[in-house]
Amino acid sequence: MEWFKRTQAGITTEEKKSLPDGLWIKCEQCGEILFKKQLEANFNICQNCSFHFRINSDQYLRLLLEEGSFTPIGENILPTDPLKFKDSKKYADRIVSTAKSTGLTEAIVVGNGKMGGFDVVVGIMDFRYMGGSVGSVVGERIAMAIDTASAGQPLIIVSSSGGMRMQEGAVSLMQMAKVSAGLSYLSRKKIPYISILTHPTTGGTTASFSMLGDVIISEPGALIGFAGPRVIKQTIGQDLPPGFQRAEFLMQKGMIDMIVKRNELKMEILKILNVLM
């Protein structure tokens, strides 16, 4: 078995070169392999099937507001551990580690900004921070946004949340009533509130401020609901309709007003503000 040995001198071998990590992304919906830079240039929407990849609060701020116009509100209000909660990890430690890994101080960024010719107040939730869960600080920042908007500026909130934060117990649940009361006050003053639902918007977030908008807009394919579909199926013991709890299903049932692609979102909001303001 000597025939397979190299006989020609000067032949060298090199290790196989691989592409750097992070250049390509596989679409979660259609499986298409996408070039990351091209995906980002397309607002993180799959060019093949229009699947909307999740984006963070910084990206939404750049998408919606004029460059350099954003001024944050309530960044000095930080989460604490009122219940001394502990499961696999202390909540106080989780707050520190999440802030370090995400660069965020909470699951929502709130502030003033300019959109077209309008001064607006925005709140952008960020799923990276504990699944976008709503605790006391998120509720307080939304309340501050409502108070700021009450001077006559439209309020826009982008929701991305798994619901209320279990580590804060009833303190978290109180935020549902708190922000709902604030939005009622805003409604009485006839100041528009536009709610934008992204994937996912679930739990107490859906049961409170996310579904209280004067205009409710969703991105395509977003999961929107209170309890998850698996929980509902197990509870009622029946198969659920196709597309249940997706934006398109809710649109058919009259629970949301519009489904808008991310690259058209700012334009559609400006159309609405031109009518309502």
Backbone as JSON, one array per atom type, in Angstrom:
{
  "sequence": "MEWFKRTQAGITTEEKKSLPDGLWIKCEQCGEILFKKQLEANFNICQNCSFHFRINSDQYLRLLLEEGSFTPIGENILPTDPLKFKDSKKYADRIVSTAKSTGLTEAIVVGNGKMGGFDVVVGIMDFRYMGGSVGSVVGERIAMAIDTASAGQPLIIVSSSGGMRMQEGAVSLMQMAKVSAGLSYLSRKKIPYISILTHPTTGGTTASFSMLGDVIISEPGALIGFAGPRVIKQTIGQDLPPGFQRAEFLMQKGMIDMIVKRNELKMEILKILNVLM",
  "N": [[0.84, -1.2, 0.0], [1.87, 1.29, -0.84], [1.31, 3.07, -2.8], [-0.18, 5.38, -2.34], [1.36, 7.32, -1.22], [2.95, 10.58, -1.2], [4.81, 11.48, -4.01], [5.87, 13.53, -5.45], [8.12, 16.13, -5.09], [8.14, 19.16, -3.17], [5.48, 19.77, -2.9], [3.14, 21.35, -0.93], [0.94, 21.6, 1.89], [-1.92, 23.4, 3.02], [-3.83, 24.77, 5.71], [-7.39, 24.63, 5.66], [-9.1, 27.53, 4.78], [-11.44, 29.39, 6.61], [-14.51, 31.28, 6.59], [-14.82, 34.38, 8.32], [-16.52, 34.52, 11.51], [-19.96, 35.56, 11.87], [-20.5, 36.81, 9.44], [-22.51, 35.8, 7.91], [-26.01, 35.02, 8.14], [-28.6, 32.84, 9.08], [-31.89, 32.71, 7.96], [-34.63, 32.59, 10.14], [-37.13, 31.85, 9.36], [-37.37, 31.07, 6.57], [-34.99, 29.8, 6.07], [-33.04, 30.77, 4.41], [-29.68, 31.71, 3.6], [-28.16, 34.59, 4.61], [-26.34, 37.52, 3.8], [-24.82, 39.4, 6.23], [-24.31, 42.23, 6.28], [-25.79, 43.09, 4.11], [-28.31, 42.37, 4.98], [-28.63, 44.07, 7.2], [-28.63, 46.52, 5.88], [-31.07, 46.34, 4.73], [-32.91, 46.9, 6.68], [-32.88, 44.82, 8.52], [-34.58, 42.87, 7.5], [-35.53, 39.9, 5.98], [-34.58, 39.32, 2.66], [-35.69, 37.38, 1.13], [-38.06, 36.22, 2.25], [-39.24, 38.18, 3.76], [-39.12, 38.05, 6.51], [-38.96, 39.5, 9.72], [-36.22, 40.2, 11.49], [-35.36, 40.39, 14.94], [-34.65, 43.58, 16.32], [-32.68, 45.96, 18.23], [-33.14, 48.52, 20.82], [-31.57, 50.79, 20.23], [-31.34, 50.61, 17.46], [-34.0, 50.96, 16.67], [-34.4, 53.6, 17.51], [-32.69, 54.95, 15.74], [-34.0, 54.32, 13.42], [-36.51, 55.58, 13.63], [-36.27, 58.27, 14.58], [-34.98, 61.62, 13.96], [-31.54, 62.09, 13.25], [-29.45, 62.54, 16.02], [-31.37, 63.81, 17.56], [-32.47, 62.72, 19.82], [-33.22, 62.81, 23.27], [-32.68, 61.39, 26.31], [-34.93, 60.28, 28.95], [-35.28, 59.76, 32.41], [-33.11, 58.04, 32.85], [-31.62, 57.94, 35.12], [-33.1, 56.58, 36.94], [-33.07, 53.56, 38.4], [-33.24, 49.93, 38.54], [-34.1, 48.07, 41.53], [-34.0, 45.6, 44.17], [-36.63, 44.8, 45.55], [-37.92, 42.63, 46.76], [-35.95, 40.92, 47.51], [-35.34, 38.77, 45.82], [-34.68, 35.43, 44.8], [-33.76, 32.9, 42.62], [-32.37, 30.72, 40.57], [-30.36, 32.45, 40.61], [-29.43, 35.42, 42.3], [-31.62, 38.19, 42.12], [-30.63, 40.78, 42.31], [-27.98, 40.41, 41.52], [-28.45, 39.59, 38.93], [-29.45, 41.9, 37.77], [-27.15, 43.49, 37.68], [-25.42, 41.96, 36.03], [-26.9, 41.79, 33.65], [-27.09, 44.46, 32.86], [-24.41, 44.93, 32.36], [-23.86, 43.17, 30.22], [-25.56, 44.03, 28.2], [-25.42, 46.79, 28.06], [-27.49, 48.37, 28.76], [-29.7, 50.19, 30.98], [-32.18, 49.46, 31.78], [-35.19, 47.71, 30.69], [-36.41, 49.38, 28.91], [-36.07, 52.27, 26.88], [-36.51, 55.67, 27.14], [-37.56, 58.88, 25.94], [-37.28, 62.26, 24.53], [-37.69, 63.34, 21.12], [-37.26, 64.08, 17.59], [-39.38, 63.64, 14.84], [-39.68, 63.74, 11.54], [-41.41, 66.65, 11.04], [-42.28, 66.79, 13.62], [-42.27, 67.09, 17.18], [-41.77, 64.5, 19.38], [-42.54, 62.03, 21.92], [-40.91, 59.14, 22.87], [-40.91, 55.64, 23.66], [-38.93, 52.89, 23.8], [-38.89, 49.52, 23.96], [-36.66, 46.86, 24.93], [-35.75, 43.69, 24.15], [-33.49, 42.38, 24.91], [-32.89, 42.92, 27.53], [-33.6, 41.11, 30.12], [-35.65, 39.75, 28.72], [-37.31, 41.83, 27.95], [-38.98, 42.34, 30.09], [-41.42, 43.83, 32.31], [-40.83, 45.84, 34.97], [-40.78, 47.76, 38.02], [-39.27, 50.03, 37.35], [-39.46, 50.22, 34.56], [-42.21, 50.72, 34.38], [-42.3, 53.2, 35.72], [-40.72, 54.79, 34.05], [-42.27, 54.8, 31.72], [-44.49, 56.13, 32.74], [-43.32, 58.62, 33.2], [-42.79, 59.32, 30.56], [-45.4, 59.57, 29.61], [-46.25, 61.73, 31.18], [-44.55, 63.72, 30.21], [-45.4, 63.8, 27.54], [-47.93, 64.82, 27.91], [-47.86, 67.53, 27.73], [-48.42, 68.1, 25.17], [-47.22, 66.65, 23.14], [-47.14, 63.95, 20.81], [-47.22, 60.49, 21.8], [-45.2, 57.65, 21.38], [-44.82, 54.24, 21.62], [-42.76, 51.46, 21.4], [-43.22, 48.12, 21.61], [-41.73, 45.23, 22.98], [-41.73, 42.39, 24.5], [-41.78, 39.94, 27.11], [-43.61, 40.06, 29.1], [-44.7, 40.77, 32.49], [-42.37, 41.33, 35.18], [-41.3, 38.7, 37.01], [-39.61, 38.67, 39.2], [-40.17, 40.88, 40.66], [-42.69, 40.61, 41.57], [-45.85, 41.56, 42.91], [-45.3, 44.25, 42.81], [-44.42, 44.63, 40.24], [-46.78, 43.93, 38.81], [-48.43, 46.03, 39.53], [-47.7, 48.05, 37.84], [-49.14, 47.79, 35.51], [-51.72, 48.84, 35.99], [-50.95, 51.41, 36.69], [-49.68, 52.61, 34.38], [-51.76, 52.35, 32.57], [-53.73, 54.0, 33.66], [-52.42, 56.43, 33.36], [-52.33, 56.62, 30.56], [-55.02, 56.84, 30.04], [-55.51, 59.4, 31.02], [-53.99, 60.84, 29.17], [-55.48, 60.33, 26.91], [-57.85, 61.68, 27.5], [-56.96, 64.25, 27.26], [-56.74, 64.4, 24.62], [-54.4, 63.72, 23.23], [-52.38, 62.08, 20.96], [-51.6, 58.58, 21.11], [-49.5, 56.26, 19.85], [-49.14, 52.89, 19.39], [-46.73, 50.45, 18.86], [-46.27, 47.2, 17.93], [-44.0, 44.59, 18.3], [-42.16, 41.56, 17.63], [-41.53, 39.4, 20.35], [-44.76, 40.38, 21.71], [-46.15, 40.03, 24.64], [-48.01, 38.63, 27.49], [-48.5, 40.59, 30.49], [-47.82, 43.02, 29.36], [-49.13, 43.12, 26.89], [-51.67, 43.01, 27.99], [-51.99, 45.5, 28.98], [-50.58, 48.52, 28.4], [-49.71, 48.11, 25.71], [-51.88, 47.47, 24.07], [-53.49, 49.65, 24.14], [-53.33, 51.79, 22.46], [-54.19, 54.68, 20.48], [-53.85, 54.31, 17.83], [-52.91, 51.2, 16.7], [-50.17, 49.51, 15.67], [-48.55, 46.82, 14.02], [-45.56, 44.93, 13.42], [-44.95, 42.71, 10.65], [-45.85, 39.28, 11.16], [-45.46, 39.21, 13.93], [-45.58, 37.82, 17.22], [-48.29, 38.08, 19.26], [-50.0, 38.33, 22.24], [-51.64, 37.22, 25.3], [-51.46, 34.84, 27.25], [-49.2, 32.2, 26.28], [-49.28, 30.3, 23.15], [-48.88, 27.53, 23.54], [-49.63, 27.14, 26.21], [-52.33, 27.87, 26.1], [-53.32, 25.94, 24.36], [-52.89, 23.6, 25.86], [-54.59, 24.15, 27.97], [-57.24, 24.38, 26.92], [-57.39, 22.09, 25.5], [-57.49, 21.75, 22.73], [-56.62, 21.97, 19.24], [-55.09, 24.87, 17.89], [-56.1, 27.59, 15.7], [-54.56, 28.04, 12.43], [-51.72, 30.17, 12.4], [-52.39, 31.43, 14.75], [-52.46, 34.01, 17.16], [-50.59, 35.52, 15.81], [-49.61, 38.53, 14.09], [-51.08, 38.88, 11.7], [-53.33, 37.28, 12.1], [-54.53, 38.59, 14.28], [-55.11, 40.99, 13.05], [-57.13, 40.24, 11.28], [-59.12, 39.73, 13.11], [-59.7, 42.19, 14.09], [-58.21, 43.37, 16.14], [-55.9, 44.82, 15.95], [-54.75, 47.73, 14.15], [-53.13, 48.16, 11.89], [-50.7, 46.51, 9.81], [-47.39, 46.91, 9.31], [-44.48, 47.03, 7.37], [-41.12, 47.17, 8.54], [-39.36, 48.9, 7.18], [-41.09, 50.76, 6.19], [-42.21, 51.96, 8.3], [-41.68, 54.47, 9.66], [-42.59, 56.33, 7.76], [-45.33, 55.72, 7.64], [-46.13, 56.31, 10.26], [-45.7, 59.07, 10.29], [-47.64, 59.87, 8.45], [-49.93, 59.29, 9.95], [-49.59, 61.02, 12.15], [-49.77, 63.48, 10.84], [-52.46, 63.57, 10.36], [-53.68, 63.26, 12.93], [-52.53, 65.25, 14.48]],
  "CA": [[0.0, 0.0, 0.0], [2.75, 2.44, -0.9], [0.95, 3.89, -3.95], [-0.86, 6.63, -2.0], [2.31, 8.28, -0.65], [3.35, 11.67, -2.08], [6.08, 11.2, -4.69], [6.4, 14.75, -6.06], [8.7, 17.02, -4.1], [7.75, 20.57, -3.21], [4.03, 19.96, -2.7], [2.84, 21.68, 0.47], [-0.49, 21.66, 2.23], [-2.33, 24.52, 3.86], [-5.1, 24.57, 6.41], [-8.55, 25.18, 4.97], [-9.49, 28.84, 5.31], [-12.87, 29.52, 6.86], [-14.99, 32.65, 6.63], [-14.96, 34.92, 9.68], [-17.84, 34.37, 12.11], [-20.82, 36.73, 11.87], [-20.71, 37.4, 8.12], [-23.73, 35.25, 7.34], [-27.08, 34.71, 9.1], [-29.66, 31.99, 8.51], [-33.24, 33.2, 8.25], [-35.36, 31.69, 11.03], [-38.4, 31.45, 8.74], [-37.24, 30.36, 5.29], [-33.74, 29.07, 6.02], [-32.1, 31.4, 3.48], [-28.43, 32.21, 4.17], [-28.15, 36.01, 4.27], [-25.14, 38.3, 4.08], [-25.23, 40.24, 7.35], [-24.3, 43.66, 5.93], [-26.92, 43.32, 3.22], [-29.5, 42.26, 5.82], [-28.73, 45.3, 7.98], [-29.0, 47.59, 4.96], [-32.49, 46.12, 4.41], [-33.64, 47.07, 7.95], [-32.94, 43.5, 9.14], [-35.7, 42.13, 6.94], [-35.07, 38.9, 5.01], [-34.91, 39.69, 1.29], [-36.36, 36.26, 0.48], [-39.42, 35.95, 2.76], [-39.67, 39.36, 4.54], [-39.08, 37.82, 7.96], [-38.38, 40.61, 10.45], [-35.34, 39.85, 12.58], [-35.48, 41.3, 16.09], [-33.62, 44.59, 16.44], [-32.65, 46.51, 19.58], [-33.68, 49.87, 21.02], [-30.74, 51.76, 19.5], [-31.69, 50.53, 16.04], [-35.32, 51.59, 16.48], [-34.23, 55.04, 17.63], [-32.13, 55.43, 14.47], [-35.01, 54.11, 12.38], [-37.68, 56.45, 13.77], [-36.0, 59.67, 14.92], [-33.95, 62.33, 13.23], [-30.23, 61.86, 13.84], [-29.0, 63.47, 17.04], [-32.48, 64.54, 18.19], [-32.99, 62.01, 21.0], [-32.78, 63.19, 24.62], [-33.28, 60.4, 27.2], [-35.64, 60.64, 30.18], [-35.36, 58.75, 33.46], [-31.99, 57.1, 32.87], [-31.08, 57.89, 36.49], [-33.97, 55.7, 37.73], [-32.5, 52.23, 38.18], [-33.95, 48.87, 39.26], [-33.62, 47.56, 42.8], [-34.48, 44.25, 44.47], [-37.5, 45.02, 46.71], [-38.35, 41.37, 47.39], [-34.77, 40.08, 47.75], [-35.73, 37.57, 45.08], [-33.61, 34.52, 44.41], [-34.07, 31.57, 42.08], [-31.04, 30.15, 40.3], [-29.42, 33.54, 40.77], [-30.03, 36.57, 42.96], [-32.11, 39.21, 41.2], [-29.7, 41.92, 42.37], [-26.83, 40.05, 40.67], [-28.92, 39.54, 37.54], [-29.53, 43.29, 37.32], [-25.78, 43.95, 37.39], [-24.86, 41.22, 34.89], [-27.64, 42.14, 32.44], [-26.66, 45.81, 32.48], [-23.06, 44.82, 31.82], [-23.84, 42.46, 28.94], [-26.37, 44.72, 27.19], [-25.17, 48.23, 28.04], [-28.76, 49.03, 29.06], [-30.01, 50.35, 32.41], [-33.47, 48.8, 31.98], [-35.77, 47.09, 29.49], [-37.0, 50.4, 28.05], [-35.39, 53.56, 26.72], [-37.56, 56.68, 26.99], [-37.01, 60.22, 25.75], [-37.83, 63.18, 23.53], [-36.98, 63.33, 19.85], [-37.95, 64.69, 16.45], [-39.72, 62.74, 13.73], [-40.17, 64.65, 10.52], [-41.59, 67.98, 11.62], [-42.97, 66.66, 14.91], [-41.63, 66.74, 18.44], [-42.46, 63.32, 19.89], [-41.99, 61.31, 23.07], [-40.84, 57.73, 22.49], [-40.44, 54.61, 24.58], [-38.53, 51.72, 23.0], [-38.55, 48.36, 24.79], [-35.53, 46.1, 24.41], [-35.9, 42.31, 24.6], [-32.21, 41.88, 25.43], [-32.85, 43.13, 28.98], [-34.52, 40.2, 30.8], [-36.81, 39.44, 27.89], [-38.2, 42.98, 27.87], [-39.98, 42.27, 31.16], [-41.82, 45.11, 32.88], [-40.73, 45.99, 36.41], [-41.16, 49.07, 38.55], [-38.57, 51.11, 36.65], [-40.09, 50.33, 33.24], [-43.48, 51.41, 34.6], [-42.04, 54.6, 36.08], [-40.24, 55.52, 32.86], [-43.43, 55.02, 30.84], [-45.27, 57.18, 33.39], [-42.62, 59.88, 32.93], [-43.02, 59.62, 29.15], [-46.79, 60.05, 29.51], [-46.28, 63.06, 31.78], [-43.89, 64.62, 29.26], [-46.27, 63.92, 26.36], [-49.16, 65.53, 28.27], [-47.7, 68.94, 27.35], [-48.93, 68.26, 23.81], [-46.46, 65.88, 22.17], [-47.62, 62.57, 20.64], [-46.45, 59.43, 22.45], [-45.0, 56.44, 20.58], [-44.15, 53.18, 22.38], [-42.47, 50.23, 20.66], [-43.25, 47.04, 22.59], [-41.07, 43.94, 22.73], [-41.74, 42.0, 25.91], [-42.35, 38.67, 27.54], [-44.62, 40.28, 30.13], [-44.3, 41.41, 33.72], [-41.15, 40.75, 35.74], [-41.68, 37.89, 38.17], [-38.72, 38.92, 40.34], [-40.69, 42.0, 41.43], [-43.99, 40.23, 42.08], [-46.98, 42.49, 42.82], [-44.78, 45.57, 42.44], [-44.43, 44.63, 38.78], [-48.16, 43.93, 38.33], [-49.01, 47.36, 39.76], [-47.37, 48.94, 36.73], [-50.19, 47.68, 34.51], [-52.75, 49.84, 36.33], [-50.32, 52.73, 36.73], [-49.5, 53.18, 33.05], [-53.08, 52.41, 31.94], [-54.36, 55.22, 34.16], [-51.74, 57.55, 32.72], [-52.75, 56.69, 29.16], [-56.39, 57.35, 30.06], [-55.36, 60.84, 31.17], [-53.5, 61.34, 27.88], [-56.61, 60.25, 25.98], [-58.79, 62.77, 27.83], [-56.36, 65.49, 26.76], [-56.75, 64.25, 23.15], [-53.02, 63.64, 22.74], [-52.29, 60.74, 20.35], [-50.66, 57.55, 21.55], [-49.33, 55.23, 18.83], [-48.5, 51.7, 19.94], [-46.11, 49.61, 17.83], [-46.04, 45.87, 18.48], [-42.99, 43.81, 17.6], [-42.1, 40.16, 18.06], [-42.91, 39.14, 20.75], [-45.41, 41.26, 22.68], [-46.98, 39.05, 25.34], [-48.21, 38.78, 28.92], [-49.11, 41.81, 31.02], [-47.57, 44.13, 28.44], [-50.28, 43.09, 25.99], [-52.88, 43.24, 28.77], [-52.06, 46.89, 29.46], [-50.32, 49.66, 27.53], [-49.47, 47.8, 24.3], [-53.14, 47.39, 23.32], [-54.3, 50.83, 24.47], [-53.0, 52.87, 21.54], [-55.22, 55.23, 19.59], [-53.56, 53.53, 16.63], [-52.05, 50.06, 17.05], [-49.46, 49.02, 14.48], [-47.69, 45.67, 14.28], [-44.69, 44.43, 12.37], [-45.45, 41.42, 10.12], [-45.48, 38.02, 11.79], [-45.18, 39.33, 15.36], [-46.39, 37.06, 18.17], [-48.97, 39.02, 20.14], [-51.02, 37.65, 23.02], [-51.45, 37.22, 26.76], [-50.82, 33.54, 27.49], [-48.59, 31.63, 25.09], [-50.13, 29.33, 22.45], [-48.78, 26.19, 24.14], [-50.43, 27.15, 27.44], [-53.74, 27.9, 25.71], [-53.67, 24.62, 23.8], [-52.97, 22.65, 26.97], [-55.73, 24.49, 28.83], [-58.53, 24.09, 26.28], [-57.34, 20.74, 24.94], [-57.83, 21.78, 21.3], [-55.64, 22.59, 18.34], [-55.36, 26.28, 17.63], [-56.17, 27.91, 14.26], [-53.27, 28.4, 11.82], [-51.31, 31.56, 12.58], [-52.99, 31.96, 15.97], [-51.7, 35.01, 17.91], [-49.69, 36.28, 14.95], [-50.17, 39.84, 13.74], [-52.06, 38.76, 10.62], [-54.53, 36.71, 12.72], [-55.16, 39.65, 15.07], [-55.64, 41.97, 12.11], [-58.39, 39.71, 10.79], [-60.09, 39.79, 14.2], [-59.94, 43.58, 14.43], [-57.54, 43.74, 17.39], [-54.88, 45.82, 15.63], [-55.21, 48.58, 13.05], [-52.28, 48.11, 10.7], [-49.46, 45.75, 9.78], [-46.5, 47.74, 8.51], [-43.1, 46.58, 7.31], [-40.22, 48.05, 9.28], [-38.79, 49.93, 6.31], [-42.15, 51.73, 5.88], [-42.82, 52.32, 9.57], [-41.59, 55.91, 9.93], [-43.44, 57.02, 6.8], [-46.72, 55.51, 8.03], [-46.37, 57.06, 11.49], [-45.79, 60.49, 9.92], [-48.97, 60.06, 7.85], [-50.91, 59.29, 11.04], [-49.41, 62.25, 12.93], [-50.27, 64.59, 10.04], [-53.92, 63.58, 10.51], [-54.09, 63.39, 14.33], [-52.01, 66.47, 15.1]],
  "C": [[0.87, 1.25, 0.0], [2.32, 3.44, -1.97], [0.39, 5.25, -3.57], [0.11, 7.67, -1.47], [2.69, 9.34, -1.69], [4.72, 11.34, -2.69], [6.71, 12.45, -5.26], [6.9, 15.68, -4.97], [8.14, 18.43, -4.25], [6.27, 20.83, -3.06], [3.79, 20.22, -1.22], [1.33, 21.74, 0.67], [-0.75, 22.87, 3.12], [-3.65, 24.18, 4.55], [-6.22, 25.25, 5.64], [-8.95, 26.5, 5.62], [-11.01, 28.88, 5.48], [-13.25, 31.0, 6.9], [-15.09, 33.12, 8.08], [-16.39, 34.75, 10.19], [-18.63, 35.67, 11.99], [-21.07, 37.36, 10.53], [-22.05, 36.98, 7.52], [-24.72, 34.9, 8.45], [-28.13, 33.87, 8.39], [-31.02, 32.53, 8.94], [-34.0, 32.16, 9.06], [-36.62, 31.15, 10.37], [-38.21, 30.6, 7.49], [-35.95, 29.58, 5.15], [-32.71, 29.64, 5.06], [-30.85, 31.88, 4.22], [-28.23, 33.64, 3.68], [-26.83, 36.65, 4.65], [-25.51, 39.38, 5.09], [-25.31, 41.72, 6.99], [-25.47, 44.0, 5.02], [-28.23, 43.27, 4.0], [-29.7, 43.55, 6.62], [-29.14, 46.48, 7.1], [-30.48, 47.52, 4.57], [-33.34, 46.15, 5.67], [-33.81, 45.75, 8.7], [-34.22, 42.74, 8.78], [-35.16, 41.17, 5.89], [-35.53, 39.28, 3.61], [-35.73, 38.61, 0.58], [-37.81, 36.11, 0.92], [-40.0, 37.08, 3.59], [-39.78, 39.09, 6.03], [-38.36, 38.98, 8.63], [-37.53, 40.09, 11.61], [-35.53, 40.86, 13.72], [-34.33, 42.3, 16.08], [-33.73, 45.25, 17.81], [-33.13, 47.96, 19.62], [-32.87, 50.93, 20.27], [-31.1, 51.78, 18.02], [-33.05, 51.15, 15.75], [-35.23, 53.1, 16.59], [-33.67, 55.63, 16.34], [-33.15, 55.34, 13.34], [-36.1, 55.19, 12.43], [-37.35, 57.93, 13.89], [-34.93, 60.29, 14.03], [-32.61, 62.19, 13.97], [-29.86, 62.96, 14.84], [-30.11, 64.18, 17.8], [-32.95, 63.92, 19.51], [-32.36, 62.5, 22.3], [-33.44, 62.25, 25.62], [-33.94, 61.01, 28.42], [-35.53, 59.47, 31.15], [-34.23, 57.75, 33.51], [-31.35, 56.97, 34.25], [-31.94, 57.03, 37.42], [-33.59, 54.26, 37.42], [-33.23, 51.17, 39.01], [-33.28, 48.49, 40.57], [-34.22, 46.16, 43.01], [-35.39, 44.3, 45.7], [-37.88, 43.75, 47.46], [-37.18, 40.47, 47.78], [-34.95, 38.72, 47.07], [-34.52, 36.75, 44.69], [-34.2, 33.25, 43.83], [-32.76, 30.87, 41.83], [-29.95, 31.19, 40.52], [-30.12, 34.69, 41.47], [-30.44, 37.61, 41.91], [-31.16, 40.4, 41.16], [-28.46, 41.65, 41.5], [-27.22, 40.03, 39.19], [-29.03, 40.95, 36.95], [-28.16, 43.78, 36.87], [-25.25, 43.27, 36.13], [-25.57, 41.56, 33.58], [-27.25, 43.53, 31.94], [-25.29, 45.77, 31.82], [-23.05, 44.2, 30.43], [-24.59, 43.2, 27.83], [-26.02, 46.2, 27.04], [-26.41, 49.04, 28.33], [-28.95, 49.17, 30.57], [-31.36, 49.75, 32.76], [-34.0, 48.3, 30.64], [-36.5, 48.09, 28.6], [-36.12, 51.64, 28.04], [-36.46, 54.58, 26.38], [-36.92, 58.04, 26.77], [-37.77, 61.05, 24.74], [-37.03, 63.05, 22.24], [-37.81, 64.02, 18.78], [-38.17, 63.63, 15.38], [-40.36, 63.58, 12.65], [-40.26, 66.04, 11.12], [-42.22, 67.97, 13.0], [-42.0, 66.43, 16.07], [-42.43, 65.61, 19.06], [-41.78, 62.82, 21.17], [-42.03, 59.82, 22.71], [-40.41, 56.87, 23.67], [-40.15, 53.37, 23.76], [-38.13, 50.6, 23.95], [-37.44, 47.56, 24.11], [-35.55, 44.7, 25.01], [-34.62, 41.74, 25.19], [-32.16, 41.98, 26.96], [-33.96, 42.29, 29.62], [-35.81, 39.97, 30.02], [-37.8, 40.58, 27.8], [-39.26, 43.0, 28.96], [-40.19, 43.62, 31.82], [-41.74, 45.05, 34.4], [-41.09, 47.41, 36.8], [-40.51, 50.21, 37.78], [-39.14, 51.3, 35.24], [-41.41, 51.09, 33.37], [-43.29, 52.88, 34.9], [-41.56, 55.4, 34.88], [-41.37, 55.77, 31.87], [-44.31, 56.13, 31.42], [-44.64, 58.55, 33.15], [-42.8, 60.29, 31.47], [-44.43, 60.17, 28.95], [-46.9, 61.47, 30.05], [-45.65, 64.1, 30.85], [-44.77, 64.87, 28.04], [-47.51, 64.75, 26.66], [-49.07, 67.02, 27.97], [-48.13, 69.18, 25.91], [-48.17, 67.51, 22.74], [-47.04, 64.47, 22.03], [-46.66, 61.57, 21.29], [-46.39, 58.21, 21.54], [-44.25, 55.43, 21.44], [-43.99, 51.96, 21.49], [-42.33, 49.1, 21.69], [-42.5, 45.82, 22.08], [-40.86, 43.32, 24.1], [-42.33, 40.62, 26.12], [-43.38, 38.82, 28.63], [-44.05, 40.96, 31.36], [-43.14, 40.66, 34.36], [-41.44, 40.02, 37.04], [-40.84, 38.19, 39.39], [-39.19, 40.1, 41.19], [-42.13, 41.78, 41.88], [-45.08, 41.26, 41.85], [-46.53, 43.89, 42.46], [-44.76, 45.71, 40.91], [-45.86, 44.73, 38.24], [-48.83, 45.28, 38.51], [-48.75, 48.31, 38.59], [-48.43, 48.9, 35.63], [-51.27, 48.73, 34.74], [-52.19, 51.25, 36.25], [-50.23, 53.36, 35.34], [-50.84, 53.27, 32.3], [-53.83, 53.66, 32.38], [-53.73, 56.45, 33.51], [-52.17, 57.73, 31.27], [-54.2, 57.17, 29.04], [-56.39, 58.88, 30.18], [-54.92, 61.48, 29.86], [-54.64, 61.36, 26.86], [-57.61, 61.38, 26.23], [-58.27, 64.12, 27.34], [-56.25, 65.5, 25.23], [-55.35, 64.34, 22.54], [-52.79, 62.23, 22.21], [-51.23, 59.85, 21.01], [-50.65, 56.47, 20.47], [-48.54, 54.07, 19.42], [-48.0, 50.81, 18.8], [-45.74, 48.27, 18.47], [-45.02, 45.13, 17.64], [-42.94, 42.41, 18.21], [-41.08, 39.96, 19.19], [-43.44, 40.25, 21.64], [-46.45, 40.41, 23.4], [-47.18, 39.43, 26.81], [-48.88, 40.09, 29.31], [-48.85, 43.04, 30.18], [-48.72, 44.25, 27.45], [-51.56, 43.44, 26.73], [-52.98, 44.67, 29.29], [-51.72, 47.85, 28.32], [-50.16, 49.32, 26.05], [-50.75, 47.81, 23.46], [-54.05, 48.58, 23.58], [-54.04, 52.0, 23.53], [-54.22, 53.4, 20.81], [-55.08, 54.6, 18.21], [-52.58, 52.44, 17.04], [-51.49, 49.47, 15.76], [-48.62, 47.81, 14.88], [-46.75, 45.44, 13.11], [-45.22, 43.08, 11.89], [-44.95, 40.24, 10.95], [-45.23, 38.07, 13.28], [-46.12, 38.45, 16.17], [-46.97, 38.04, 19.18], [-50.05, 38.26, 20.92], [-50.74, 37.76, 24.5], [-50.74, 35.93, 27.16], [-50.25, 33.01, 26.18], [-49.47, 30.57, 24.45], [-50.07, 27.92, 23.04], [-49.64, 26.09, 25.4], [-51.92, 27.09, 27.11], [-54.17, 26.53, 25.19], [-53.81, 23.58, 24.9], [-54.19, 22.9, 27.84], [-57.06, 24.08, 28.2], [-58.56, 22.7, 25.64], [-57.72, 20.67, 23.48], [-56.68, 22.37, 20.5], [-56.05, 24.02, 18.04], [-55.39, 26.56, 16.13], [-54.78, 28.25, 13.71], [-52.96, 29.88, 12.02], [-51.86, 32.21, 13.82], [-52.0, 32.85, 16.72], [-50.62, 35.72, 17.08], [-50.4, 37.55, 14.49], [-51.28, 39.73, 12.7], [-53.39, 38.21, 11.15], [-55.27, 37.78, 13.51], [-55.75, 40.73, 14.18], [-57.01, 41.52, 11.58], [-59.5, 39.83, 11.84], [-60.34, 41.21, 14.7], [-59.25, 44.06, 15.69], [-56.38, 44.71, 17.17], [-55.34, 46.56, 14.37], [-54.43, 48.4, 11.76], [-51.15, 47.11, 10.89], [-48.53, 46.48, 8.82], [-45.09, 47.16, 8.55], [-42.19, 47.64, 7.95], [-39.66, 49.18, 8.41], [-39.8, 50.99, 5.9], [-42.73, 52.35, 7.14], [-42.82, 53.83, 9.82], [-42.53, 56.69, 9.02], [-44.91, 56.91, 7.2], [-47.06, 56.28, 9.3], [-46.52, 58.55, 11.18], [-47.14, 60.79, 9.26], [-50.04, 60.17, 8.95], [-50.81, 60.59, 11.85], [-49.92, 63.46, 12.16], [-51.79, 64.7, 10.13], [-54.3, 63.93, 11.96], [-53.62, 64.69, 14.98], [-52.45, 67.73, 14.34]]
}
